[in-house]
Amino acid sequence: MTETSSTRPADSEAQAPGRSRLRRLMRFIPLVAPVLLWAVPCWVLLHAGQHWPFPVALVGTVLFVLGLIGMPLAMTRGHGRRQRDRAAIIGDALLGASWVLFTWSVLLGVLLRLALTVAGVGGSQDRARIVTWAVLGVTAVLLAWGYAEARRVPRVRRLDVRLPRLGPGLDGVRVALITDTHYGPLDRTRWSERVCETVNTLEADLVCHTGDIADGTAERRRAQAVPLGTVRATRARVYVTGNHEYYSEAQGWVDLMDELGWEPLRNRHLLLERGGDTLVVAGVDDVTAESSGLAGHRAHLAGALDGADPDLPVLLLAHQPKFVDRAAAAGIDLQLSGHTHGGQIWPFHHLVGIDQPALAGLSHHGARTLLYTSRGTGFWGPPFRVFAPSEITLLVLRSPHPATAP
């Protein structure tokens, strides 16, 4: 492997007026969302014709009010300046539970009640109570399943990726991708060890981590991240920053990954050579890096490719899928990203789609650029994954003209 580096200013990117208005509107979501998340289920489950006995309605309403007050308080205490892990765990769990409860209160509150009415099942009170028990049952099952999915070692997703410019000597190069490990308030040291053990079974030539290692500083989450030092690759282990690094002293994470034997590709590239052919492996800082105020941190694709032969195929690591617009304009062959978590808790993926051009999997952009978006290896915040399983990815790069055995 050889490497080159450069640090040139990043090009500014114009934002569409429509997206700018949408982002201004989204600023109000943190104020309105908690009220909706708790008020809607409270109404659907307790006050939409069920006529529960007064003590039941009172206790249920009090619980919803406590959730409405307690969730933002716990999250503020857990993720604010105090960084109290126990409070963060409580706040995150309440957020995930309220989202699932809200979703199915809306869906079953409308669809199931309509179906029961059309079918002529019982009176209005019976139908309302059936909806309540159905919502509570579905929510309980999904939260239990979602928790198990979030805490398990991810399944390995394997796929071949054909790159037209890849030389025959590089046919079959194995690229393992992990991302969005999000080591955080819940201690997942053992989980981290098992993830790294799984990665090592893949016998990858190149192992990539595309950012969002943790929620918290490198000093605070070091124990959970240290197992990354045991990851093996025949050629290189490479890493780029995600947006969450810039919430928690990003340079500390860059330094720790370097200490653990990973190559932080901060707007630079390496060359992977095999069988007489060469692949450029480049990486850029996250798109939020420049606004973080950290000196020298920015997403700078031109710097990452400086000195690289333009005729060589390029594998680019960029945390957020939306960087693919710049990648496609530069003729990148394959971009690897994370960030979306595949939505993490259905149907949150609809909101993710507002900000990102891809949710998960392989997609085509521009004349030749492929983008692979991982659903992520860990989870952020709520310890649940509902209809958005985590993954460890093994991509086998394929040349259109593989070398023939003698």
Phi, psi and chi 1 to 4 in degrees:
 res  aa     phi    psi   chi1   chi2   chi3   chi4
   1 MET       -  137.0  -57.6  -75.5  -72.0      -
   2 THR  -123.1  163.7   58.7      -      -      -
   3 GLU  -141.8  155.3   68.9  174.0   82.2      -
   4 THR  -138.2  160.7   64.0      -      -      -
   5 SER  -149.5  161.4   62.1      -      -      -
   6 SER  -162.0  158.1  179.2      -      -      -
   7 THR  -137.5   92.1   54.6      -      -      -
   8 ARG  -112.8  154.2  -65.0  179.6 -177.0  174.4
   9 PRO   -60.9  145.8  -21.0   31.5      -      -
  10 ALA   -76.4  146.2      -      -      -      -
  11 ASP   -74.3  138.7  -62.9  -31.3      -      -
  12 SER   -75.3  146.3   59.2      -      -      -
  13 GLU  -117.1  122.8 -178.1  179.4    2.1      -
  14 ALA   -73.4  140.6      -      -      -      -
  15 GLN  -102.8  140.4  -65.9 -178.2  -18.8      -
  16 ALA   -66.1  143.2      -      -      -      -
  17 PRO   -57.9  -38.7  -24.9   33.4      -      -
  18 GLY   -63.6  -42.7      -      -      -      -
  19 ARG   -68.7  -34.5  179.4  163.2  -68.6 -172.8
  20 SER   -64.3  -41.8  178.5      -      -      -
  21 ARG   -64.8  -39.1  -74.0 -166.7  -64.7  -89.4
  22 LEU   -63.9  -40.1  179.8   60.6      -      -
  23 ARG   -67.0  -35.2  -72.2  179.1  177.1  174.5
  24 ARG   -64.7  -39.4  -73.2 -162.4  -64.2  -91.0
  25 LEU   -64.9  -37.6  179.9   63.0      -      -
  26 MET   -67.7  -15.2  -69.4 -179.5   69.6      -
  27 ARG   -63.9  -25.3  -67.1  175.9 -175.1  174.1
  28 PHE   -85.4  -10.2  -64.8   97.8      -      -
  29 ILE   -59.1  -43.4  -70.7 -180.0      -      -
  30 PRO   -59.8  -22.9  -24.8   34.6      -      -
  31 LEU   -84.7  -38.8  -60.0  176.9      -      -
  32 VAL   -88.4  -37.2  178.1      -      -      -
  33 ALA   -55.9  -48.3      -      -      -      -
  34 PRO   -58.6  -38.1  -24.2   34.9      -      -
  35 VAL   -63.7  -46.1  176.6      -      -      -
  36 LEU   -65.1  -41.2  -68.5  177.2      -      -
  37 LEU   -60.6  -31.8  -73.1  177.0      -      -
  38 TRP  -101.7  -34.4  -66.9   97.5      -      -
  39 ALA   -71.9  -41.0      -      -      -      -
  40 VAL   -63.4  -51.0  169.9      -      -      -
  41 PRO   -61.3  -36.7  -23.4   34.2      -      -
  42 CYS   -57.9  -45.4 -179.1      -      -      -
  43 TRP   -67.4  -48.0  174.2 -100.4      -      -
  44 VAL   -64.3  -39.9  170.6      -      -      -
  45 LEU   -86.7  -25.3  -57.4 -175.6      -      -
  46 LEU  -118.9  -29.6  -61.7  173.6      -      -
  47 HIS  -128.4   23.1  -55.5  -69.8      -      -
  48 ALA  -110.9   41.8      -      -      -      -
  49 GLY   102.2    5.3      -      -      -      -
  50 GLN   -73.0  -31.6  -71.4   87.8   -9.0      -
  51 HIS    54.4   48.7  -57.5  -64.4      -      -
  52 TRP   -64.6  153.5  -62.3  111.1      -      -
  53 PRO   -53.9  147.7  -25.5   34.6      -      -
  54 PHE   -52.9  -45.4  177.8   74.1      -      -
  55 PRO   -59.8  -38.1  -24.1   35.4      -      -
  56 VAL   -65.2  -47.4  174.0      -      -      -
  57 ALA   -63.5  -38.7      -      -      -      -
  58 LEU   -67.5  -49.5  176.9   61.8      -      -
  59 VAL   -62.2  -43.4  171.0      -      -      -
  60 GLY   -61.4  -43.4      -      -      -      -
  61 THR   -64.3  -41.3  -58.0      -      -      -
  62 VAL   -61.1  -41.0  168.6      -      -      -
  63 LEU   -62.4  -41.5  -71.0  175.8      -      -
  64 PHE   -65.8  -39.9  -82.9  107.7      -      -
  65 VAL   -64.3  -41.5  171.2      -      -      -
  66 LEU   -62.1  -39.2  -70.2  176.1      -      -
  67 GLY   -63.6  -43.1      -      -      -      -
  68 LEU   -61.9  -39.3  173.1   58.7      -      -
  69 ILE   -80.6  -43.0  -63.5  172.0      -      -
  70 GLY   -70.9  -36.6      -      -      -      -
  71 MET   -60.6  -55.2 -176.7 -175.8   75.8      -
  72 PRO   -64.9  -33.3   17.6  -28.7      -      -
  73 LEU   -64.6  -45.3  -73.1  178.2      -      -
  74 ALA   -65.1  -39.9      -      -      -      -
  75 MET   -69.2  -37.0  -66.5 -165.8   70.7      -
  76 THR   -65.5  -44.0  -60.8      -      -      -
  77 ARG   -68.7  -34.2 -173.8  177.6  178.2   84.7
  78 GLY   -80.7  -36.9      -      -      -      -
  79 HIS  -110.8   -1.8  -62.4  -69.4      -      -
  80 GLY   -84.4 -150.9      -      -      -      -
  81 ARG   -64.3  -32.8  -69.0 -177.4  178.0  179.6
  82 ARG   -73.4  -30.3  -64.6 -174.2  177.8 -175.9
  83 GLN    53.2   52.4  -64.4  -77.8  -55.8      -
  84 ARG   -86.8  115.3  -55.1  -63.5 -173.2 -171.4
  85 ASP   -63.7  -40.5  -78.4   -9.4      -      -
  86 ARG   -62.5  -41.4  -71.7 -175.1 -180.0  179.0
  87 ALA   -65.2  -39.0      -      -      -      -
  88 ALA   -63.2  -41.5      -      -      -      -
  89 ILE   -61.3  -44.5  -68.1  169.3      -      -
  90 ILE   -65.1  -48.0  -66.5  171.3      -      -
  91 GLY   -62.5  -42.9      -      -      -      -
  92 ASP   -65.0  -41.7  -68.5  -18.0      -      -
  93 ALA   -64.3  -41.7      -      -      -      -
  94 LEU   -64.4  -37.8  -73.2  173.9      -      -
  95 LEU   -62.8  -47.1  175.1   60.5      -      -
  96 GLY   -64.8  -42.9      -      -      -      -
  97 ALA   -65.0  -41.1      -      -      -      -
  98 SER   -67.7  -34.5   63.7      -      -      -
  99 TRP   -65.6  -46.0  172.9 -104.0      -      -
 100 VAL   -64.7  -43.3  174.7      -      -      -
 101 LEU   -63.3  -42.2 -171.3   60.6      -      -
 102 PHE   -61.7  -47.9  168.2   83.2      -      -
 103 THR   -57.0  -49.4  -62.5      -      -      -
 104 TRP   -81.7  -19.2  -67.9   94.3      -      -
 105 SER   -65.8  -41.7  -67.3      -      -      -
 106 VAL   -68.3  -49.8  172.4      -      -      -
 107 LEU   -65.3  -53.2  -69.8  177.7      -      -
 108 LEU   -75.3  -28.4  -64.9  179.2      -      -
 109 GLY   -63.7  -26.2      -      -      -      -
 110 VAL   -99.8  -57.0  173.9      -      -      -
 111 LEU   -71.3  -47.6  -61.3  178.9      -      -
 112 LEU   -65.9  -41.9  179.5   57.1      -      -
 113 ARG   -63.1  -39.2 -174.2  176.8  -66.1 -134.0
 114 LEU   -64.4  -43.1  178.6   60.9      -      -
 115 ALA   -64.1  -40.7      -      -      -      -
 116 LEU   -66.2  -36.5  -67.6  172.7      -      -
 117 THR   -66.8  -45.5  -59.4      -      -      -
 118 VAL   -62.6  -37.9  171.1      -      -      -
 119 ALA   -77.8   -8.6      -      -      -      -
 120 GLY    70.6   32.4      -      -      -      -
 121 VAL   -82.4  117.8  175.1      -      -      -
 122 GLY    56.3 -171.2      -      -      -      -
 123 GLY   -92.1 -177.8      -      -      -      -
 124 SER   -62.6  -37.5   60.7      -      -      -
 125 GLN   -67.7  -41.2  176.4  177.2  -62.0      -
 126 ASP   -61.8  -43.9  -65.9  -30.2      -      -
 127 ARG   -64.4  -40.1  -67.3 -167.7  -69.2  -90.4
 128 ALA   -63.5  -40.1      -      -      -      -
 129 ARG   -72.1  -34.4  -68.5 -168.8  176.1 -170.8
 130 ILE   -61.1  -42.1  -70.1  172.4      -      -
 131 VAL   -61.1  -43.5  166.7      -      -      -
 132 THR   -58.8  -50.8  -66.2      -      -      -
 133 TRP   -66.7  -34.1  -68.6  117.0      -      -
 134 ALA   -66.0  -44.0      -      -      -      -
 135 VAL   -62.5  -46.3  169.8      -      -      -
 136 LEU   -63.9  -39.6  -67.8  175.9      -      -
 137 GLY   -66.2  -47.9      -      -      -      -
 138 VAL   -62.4  -42.7  168.4      -      -      -
 139 THR   -61.7  -45.0  -62.0      -      -      -
 140 ALA   -61.7  -43.9      -      -      -      -
 141 VAL   -65.3  -44.7  169.0      -      -      -
 142 LEU   -67.6  -36.9  -71.4  178.9      -      -
 143 LEU   -68.6  -41.2  -71.6  177.4      -      -
 144 ALA   -64.1  -46.3      -      -      -      -
 145 TRP   -65.5  -43.6  174.0   60.0      -      -
 146 GLY   -63.7  -35.1      -      -      -      -
 147 TYR   -66.9  -43.7 -179.3   78.4      -      -
 148 ALA   -62.5  -40.1      -      -      -      -
 149 GLU   -65.7  -38.6  -81.1  -69.1  -55.6      -
 150 ALA   -69.5  -35.2      -      -      -      -
 151 ARG   -91.0   -9.4  -62.7  -58.5  -57.8  -90.1
 152 ARG   -78.1  158.9   75.9 -171.8  -51.6  -82.1
 153 VAL   -69.5  127.9  174.1      -      -      -
 154 PRO   -61.0  150.2  -21.3   32.4      -      -
 155 ARG   -70.2  153.4  -56.8  168.1 -176.2   86.2
 156 VAL   -88.0  126.1  176.3      -      -      -
 157 ARG  -102.9  122.8 -175.4  178.6 -175.1 -169.0
 158 ARG  -114.1  136.1  -53.5  166.4 -171.0  -98.0
 159 LEU  -155.8  149.3   70.2  157.7      -      -
 160 ASP   -88.6  138.5  -71.8   -1.3      -      -
 161 VAL  -124.1  115.5 -179.9      -      -      -
 162 ARG   -88.9  122.2 -174.6  176.2 -178.5  -86.8
 163 LEU  -114.1  112.0  -59.8  179.6      -      -
 164 PRO   -55.6  -30.1  -27.9   36.6      -      -
 165 ARG   -93.4    1.2  -62.5 -158.5  -58.0  160.0
 166 LEU   -73.8  127.7 -168.1   70.7      -      -
 167 GLY   -69.9  154.8      -      -      -      -
 168 PRO   -60.2  -28.9   19.5  -31.8      -      -
 169 GLY   -66.3  -19.8      -      -      -      -
 170 LEU  -100.4    0.7  -68.0  165.9      -      -
 171 ASP   -60.0  129.5 -177.5   69.8      -      -
 172 GLY    91.9    2.7      -      -      -      -
 173 VAL   -59.0  132.2  162.8      -      -      -
 174 ARG  -103.1  122.9  -62.2  164.3   68.4   85.4
 175 VAL  -118.0  116.0  179.4      -      -      -
 176 ALA   -96.8  135.6      -      -      -      -
 177 LEU  -123.6  123.2  171.0   62.0      -      -
 178 ILE  -123.1  154.7   57.7  174.9      -      -
 179 THR  -165.7  159.6 -176.1      -      -      -
 180 ASP    52.8   49.5  -62.1  -86.8      -      -
 181 THR   -68.9  -31.0   42.3      -      -      -
 182 HIS    47.8   52.0  -76.6  -74.5      -      -
 183 TYR   -58.0  132.0  -57.0  125.6      -      -
 184 GLY  -154.4 -147.6      -      -      -      -
 185 PRO   -57.0  -39.1  -26.5   35.4      -      -
 186 LEU   -77.8  120.3  -79.7  170.5      -      -
 187 ASP   -68.2  116.5 -172.6   -6.8      -      -
 188 ARG  -122.1   39.3  -73.4  179.0  -74.1  154.9
 189 THR   -61.0  -46.9  -57.3      -      -      -
 190 ARG   -64.9  -40.5  177.7   54.7 -173.4  151.2
 191 TRP   -59.5  -42.9  175.3   87.1      -      -
 192 SER   -60.3  -42.3  178.9      -      -      -
 193 GLU   -62.0  -42.5  -66.8  170.1   -9.4      -
 194 ARG   -70.1  -35.1  -66.9  171.6   64.2 -161.0
 195 VAL   -61.9  -45.7  165.8      -      -      -
 196 CYS   -65.4  -37.2  -65.4      -      -      -
 197 GLU   -61.2  -40.8  -70.0  167.3    2.7      -
 198 THR   -65.3  -42.9  -58.7      -      -      -
 199 VAL   -59.4  -39.5  171.0      -      -      -
 200 ASN   -67.1  -24.7  -74.1  -21.0      -      -
 201 THR   -71.4  -14.4   66.7      -      -      -
 202 LEU   -82.3  -13.6  -57.4  179.2      -      -
 203 GLU    50.5   53.3  -60.6  179.5  -18.3      -
 204 ALA   -80.0  147.9      -      -      -      -
 205 ASP   -76.6  -37.1  -60.3  -66.0      -      -
 206 LEU  -133.3  129.1 -179.6   70.5      -      -
 207 VAL  -114.9  130.9  179.4      -      -      -
 208 CYS  -120.2  140.3  -51.5      -      -      -
 209 HIS  -123.3  116.7 -166.1  -53.1      -      -
 210 THR   -99.7   34.8   53.6      -      -      -
 211 GLY    99.9  178.1      -      -      -      -
 212 ASP    56.0   56.2  -81.9    8.4      -      -
 213 ILE   -62.6  -43.1  -65.3  178.0      -      -
 214 ALA  -155.5  167.1      -      -      -      -
 215 ASP  -110.7  100.4  -63.6  -55.6      -      -
 216 GLY   132.7  166.8      -      -      -      -
 217 THR   -73.1  163.0   63.5      -      -      -
 218 ALA   -61.9  -36.2      -      -      -      -
 219 GLU   -64.2  -40.3  179.5 -178.8    2.6      -
 220 ARG   -75.5  -35.9 -171.9  168.1 -168.9  176.4
 221 ARG  -105.7   15.8  -52.4  -58.8 -177.8 -158.2
 222 ARG   -55.4  -45.6 -178.6 -175.6 -179.7   91.9
 223 ALA   -58.8  -37.4      -      -      -      -
 224 GLN   -73.8  -29.7  -64.1 -178.5   60.9      -
 225 ALA   -86.5  -23.9      -      -      -      -
 226 VAL   -53.9  -36.8  160.6      -      -      -
 227 PRO   -56.8  -21.3  -30.0   38.2      -      -
 228 LEU   -59.3  -23.6  -68.1  172.4      -      -
 229 GLY   -68.8  -14.5      -      -      -      -
 230 THR   -90.0   -6.5   67.5      -      -      -
 231 VAL   -65.2  137.0  169.3      -      -      -
 232 ARG  -112.9  142.8  -63.1 -170.1  -61.0  -89.7
 233 ALA  -146.0  144.6      -      -      -      -
 234 THR   -73.3  -24.7   62.6      -      -      -
 235 ARG  -115.5  -56.0  -61.6  -55.7  178.1   98.4
 236 ALA  -162.6  156.6      -      -      -      -
 237 ARG  -118.4  122.1  -61.2  171.8  -66.2  172.6
 238 VAL  -125.4  152.9  -68.0      -      -      -
 239 TYR  -146.0  141.8  155.2   73.9      -      -
 240 VAL  -128.5  155.7  -67.3      -      -      -
 241 THR   -75.1  150.2   56.8      -      -      -
 242 GLY  -109.9  177.0      -      -      -      -
 243 ASN   -64.9  -30.7   56.6  -56.6      -      -
 244 HIS   -71.6  -24.0  -82.7 -111.4      -      -
 245 GLU   -60.5  -33.3  -83.4   84.6  -29.3      -
 246 TYR   -81.3   -0.5  -67.5   98.6      -      -
 247 TYR   -94.0   -7.3  -54.1  149.1      -      -
 248 SER  -149.7   60.0   48.5      -      -      -
 249 GLU    56.9   72.4  -58.6  175.8   11.5      -
 250 ALA   -56.9  -38.2      -      -      -      -
 251 GLN   -62.1  -32.1 -171.2   57.8   49.4      -
 252 GLY   -62.3  -37.7      -      -      -      -
 253 TRP   -71.3  -38.0  -78.4  110.1      -      -
 254 VAL   -61.0  -44.4  172.2      -      -      -
 255 ASP   -65.8  -40.3  -66.0  -18.1      -      -
 256 LEU   -67.0  -42.6  177.9   57.6      -      -
 257 MET   -63.3  -37.7  -70.4  -62.0  -83.8      -
 258 ASP   -63.5  -41.2 -175.8   50.8      -      -
 259 GLU   -63.3  -34.2  176.6 -173.3  -29.2      -
 260 LEU   -81.8    1.7  -65.0  175.9      -      -
 261 GLY    94.4   11.2      -      -      -      -
 262 TRP   -92.9  152.6  -69.0   66.9      -      -
 263 GLU   -95.2  106.9  -66.3  -82.6   -4.8      -
 264 PRO   -72.3  113.1  -16.5   32.2      -      -
 265 LEU   -90.5   80.4  -67.1 -177.2      -      -
 266 ARG   -93.7   88.7  -62.6 -160.5   47.5 -111.4
 267 ASN    57.8   47.8  -55.4  -42.3      -      -
 268 ARG  -152.1  178.9   62.4 -170.3 -175.4   92.0
 269 HIS  -142.0  161.3   69.2  -95.4      -      -
 270 LEU  -119.4  163.1  -55.5  173.1      -      -
 271 LEU  -114.6  124.4  -59.9  178.8      -      -
 272 LEU  -102.4  116.8 -167.1  157.1      -      -
 273 GLU  -115.7  133.7  -59.8  168.1  -26.1      -
 274 ARG  -159.0  136.0 -163.9 -179.7   78.6  174.2
 275 GLY    59.0   29.7      -      -      -      -
 276 GLY    83.8    1.4      -      -      -      -
 277 ASP  -117.3  159.4  -69.8  -55.9      -      -
 278 THR  -131.5  138.6  -57.2      -      -      -
 279 LEU  -119.2  130.7  173.0   68.4      -      -
 280 VAL   -84.4  123.0  177.2      -      -      -
 281 VAL  -110.8  106.2 -179.1      -      -      -
 282 ALA  -115.4  160.2      -      -      -      -
 283 GLY  -148.4  151.1      -      -      -      -
 284 VAL  -129.1  152.6  -68.4      -      -      -
 285 ASP   -62.1  160.2  -68.2  -20.1      -      -
 286 ASP   -63.0  154.9 -176.4   63.3      -      -
 287 VAL   -65.7  -17.0  -66.4      -      -      -
 288 THR   -86.7   -2.6   61.0      -      -      -
 289 ALA   -61.6  -43.8      -      -      -      -
 290 GLU   -64.7  -38.1 -169.6  164.0    7.0      -
 291 SER   -74.2   -8.8   62.1      -      -      -
 292 SER   -72.3  -21.9   71.8      -      -      -
 293 GLY    86.2   -1.1      -      -      -      -
 294 LEU   -75.4  127.3  -72.5  177.4      -      -
 295 ALA   -60.0  130.5      -      -      -      -
 296 GLY    83.0   -3.1      -      -      -      -
 297 HIS   -97.0  120.9  -74.1 -106.1      -      -
 298 ARG  -167.0  158.1   61.5  178.8   65.0   86.9
 299 ALA   -88.3  111.4      -      -      -      -
 300 HIS  -135.5   90.2 -176.4 -151.5      -      -
 301 LEU   -66.2  -39.9 -177.4   55.7      -      -
 302 ALA   -60.7  -39.1      -      -      -      -
 303 GLY   -66.9  -37.1      -      -      -      -
 304 ALA   -64.2  -31.1      -      -      -      -
 305 LEU   -99.4   -0.4  -61.2  177.6      -      -
 306 ASP   -59.1  125.5 -174.6   49.0      -      -
 307 GLY    89.8   -7.2      -      -      -      -
 308 ALA   -82.2  142.4      -      -      -      -
 309 ASP   -66.5  120.9 -174.7  -20.7      -      -
 310 PRO   -65.1  -14.4   21.8  -32.5      -      -
 311 ASP   -84.8   -7.3  -67.4  -32.0      -      -
 312 LEU   -87.7  146.9  -65.5  177.1      -      -
 313 PRO   -68.3  149.3   26.1  -33.9      -      -
 314 VAL  -125.0  128.6  179.4      -      -      -
 315 LEU  -105.3  120.0  168.9   64.9      -      -
 316 LEU  -113.6  133.5  174.0   69.9      -      -
 317 LEU  -100.7  121.9  -83.9   61.7      -      -
 318 ALA  -144.4  126.6      -      -      -      -
 319 HIS   -58.3  -46.2  177.2   66.1      -      -
 320 GLN   -99.3  134.6  -61.2 -165.1   41.6      -
 321 PRO   -57.1  -30.4  -25.6   34.3      -      -
 322 LYS   -66.5  -10.0   63.7 -176.3  176.2 -176.7
 323 PHE   -68.7  -10.4 -164.7   81.9      -      -
 324 VAL   -64.5  -23.5   75.8      -      -      -
 325 ASP   -60.0  -44.5  -70.1  -16.4      -      -
 326 ARG   -71.2  -36.8  -74.1 -177.5 -112.6 -175.6
 327 ALA   -63.7  -43.4      -      -      -      -
 328 ALA   -65.5  -39.7      -      -      -      -
 329 ALA   -62.9  -29.5      -      -      -      -
 330 ALA   -91.3    0.2      -      -      -      -
 331 GLY    75.2   26.3      -      -      -      -
 332 ILE   -62.4  142.7  -61.4  -61.2      -      -
 333 ASP   -81.6  -44.0  -62.7   83.8      -      -
 334 LEU  -147.1  126.1  173.8   62.7      -      -
 335 GLN  -109.7  135.1  175.0  179.0  -43.1      -
 336 LEU  -109.5  129.4  -57.8 -176.9      -      -
 337 SER  -141.6  170.1  -62.3      -      -      -
 338 GLY  -135.0 -121.6      -      -      -      -
 339 HIS    76.3  -40.5 -174.6   68.8      -      -
 340 THR   -79.2  -26.2   68.9      -      -      -
 341 HIS    59.3   15.2  -61.9 -152.5      -      -
 342 GLY    63.6   16.6      -      -      -      -
 343 GLY    98.1  -27.3      -      -      -      -
 344 GLN    66.0  -55.0 -173.8  163.9  -42.1      -
 345 ILE  -129.0  108.0  -56.0  177.4      -      -
 346 TRP   -56.8  140.0 -174.7   91.1      -      -
 347 PRO  -101.5   38.7   36.2  -33.5      -      -
 348 PHE   -61.7  -18.3 -166.6   76.3      -      -
 349 HIS   -60.3  -24.6   65.9  -75.3      -      -
 350 HIS   -65.7  -35.9  -69.5  -60.7      -      -
 351 LEU   -73.5  -37.3  -65.1  179.3      -      -
 352 VAL   -60.4  -38.4  175.0      -      -      -
 353 GLY   -63.4  -19.9      -      -      -      -
 354 ILE   -67.0  -33.9  -65.5  173.2      -      -
 355 ASP  -101.7  -21.1 -171.9   53.1      -      -
 356 GLN  -125.2  146.3  -60.4  -66.8  -25.7      -
 357 PRO   -79.9  -11.4   30.8  -36.3      -      -
 358 ALA  -147.3  146.0      -      -      -      -
 359 LEU   -99.0  -45.3 -176.0   72.1      -      -
 360 ALA  -166.2  154.1      -      -      -      -
 361 GLY    87.5 -167.5      -      -      -      -
 362 LEU   -95.0  133.1 -163.0   64.1      -      -
 363 SER  -140.6  156.8   54.5      -      -      -
 364 HIS  -104.3  140.0  -65.2 -104.4      -      -
 365 HIS  -142.3  130.1  -57.9  -95.2      -      -
 366 GLY    67.6 -158.2      -      -      -      -
 367 ALA   -72.1  -37.2      -      -      -      -
 368 ARG  -143.6   -0.8   73.0  172.1  176.5 -133.9
 369 THR   -81.9  129.5  -59.4      -      -      -
 370 LEU  -104.6  143.9  -66.5  175.0      -      -
 371 LEU  -124.0  126.2  164.9   66.8      -      -
 372 TYR  -110.0  121.8 -175.1   80.8      -      -
 373 THR  -110.1  117.5  -54.2      -      -      -
 374 SER   -81.5  147.1  167.9      -      -      -
 375 ARG   -76.5   -2.4  -69.5 -173.1  -60.9 -105.2
 376 GLY    94.9  153.7      -      -      -      -
 377 THR   -94.6  -32.3  -50.8      -      -      -
 378 GLY  -111.9 -145.8      -      -      -      -
 379 PHE  -146.5  154.8   60.3   85.1      -      -
 380 TRP  -106.9  136.6  171.2   83.8      -      -
 381 GLY    64.8 -112.7      -      -      -      -
 382 PRO   -55.6  128.6  -25.9   34.7      -      -
 383 PRO   -80.9   55.5   32.3  -35.9      -      -
 384 PHE  -139.8  145.3  -52.4  106.1      -      -
 385 ARG  -133.0  116.0  -85.1 -173.2  170.6  -91.8
 386 VAL  -119.9  112.9  178.2      -      -      -
 387 PHE    59.3   27.9  -55.6  132.5      -      -
 388 ALA  -149.5   71.1      -      -      -      -
 389 PRO   -64.9  147.0   24.6  -34.4      -      -
 390 SER   -71.7  168.4   55.1      -      -      -
 391 GLU  -153.4  151.5   66.6  178.2   79.1      -
 392 ILE  -111.8  129.6  -64.6  168.6      -      -
 393 THR  -111.1  136.4  -42.7      -      -      -
 394 LEU  -118.3  111.6  177.8   65.2      -      -
 395 LEU  -104.1  125.3  -57.7  102.9      -      -
 396 VAL  -103.3  114.9 -179.5      -      -      -
 397 LEU   -78.7  133.7  -55.0 -174.0      -      -
 398 ARG  -120.8  134.9  -66.4  -60.2 -177.9 -172.3
 399 SER   -92.3  146.5  169.4      -      -      -
 400 PRO   -67.9  -15.3   25.0  -33.7      -      -
 401 HIS  -130.9   69.8  -53.0  -69.1      -      -
 402 PRO   -60.6  148.7   23.4  -33.2      -      -
 403 ALA   -66.8  141.3      -      -      -      -
 404 THR   -94.8  142.4   56.6      -      -      -
 405 ALA   -68.4  140.9      -      -      -      -
 406 PRO   -67.9      -   23.2  -31.3      -      -
